[in-house]
């Protein structure tokens, strides 16, 4: 059974403190916008690694692709205002 966007969102929330999260997808390919204070001071690759770590082995078994936009709350507020 293919995972749903809601399940992917739940997996990420279990591993990362999120102030905002939105996941869309078709069961194999997902697009996630993740906003977390845990991203403060992290480079983009480190932010993605945090999300992948939250997903765990599901990235190998259940999810074919996960595109991530990772923001700190401040960055997200600036992006939303633009």
N, C-alpha and C positions, 0 to 999 in steps of 0.2 A: 504494500500500500504506500502510495506517495505521500510525503508530508505536505501539510497545508501551510500557507503563510502564517496562520495563527500559531501553529506548532513551532515554526522557525522563530517567531517572535518570542515565544515562551522559552525556548532553549537559550536564546541570547540573554533574555532577562534573568535567567537563573545564574548566569555567569558574570554579568556586568550590571552595575547600577545605571539604569537609563532614566533620563528625564523626558525623553521622547524616543519612540521607535515606530517605524512604519515598514512593513514587509509586504511585498507584492511578488507574485510568481505563479507558475503553472504546475508545480509539483516537482520539477527538476531544476529549473532556472529561477533564481530568486534575486530580488533587488531590495536591499535593506538600507534605510536611513537610520543611523543610530547616533543618539546624542547622549553623551555621558561625561560627567566630571572626571572620570577615570582617564580620559584622553588628554587631560591637561599635561603639557610638557612632553607629550609623546609625538614622535614622527608618524607620518601616515602609515608606514609599514608596521610600526609597533601597534597602532590602533587596530589595523586589520588582524594582526596576530592575536590580539585580545578577543576579537569577535570569533575568529577561527577556534581559539582555545575554548570559548564558551560553547561552540557547536560540537567540539570533541570529535569522536569517531563518526558522527553523523555526516560529516563532510566527505568521508570516504565511502560510506555505505548508502546514504539516503539522498544526498544533495549532489547534483551534477555540477552546478555553478551557483556562486553567491557573489553578486556585485555589491560592494559596500561603499556607502558615503558615511564617513565617521567625523562627527563634529563635537567640539566642546560646547557647553551651553551658550557661551559667549559668541562663538563662531556661528552657531545656529541662529541666534537672535539677530546677528548682523546680516546673515544670508536671507532670513525671513523678511527683514525690513527692506531689503533691496528690491 
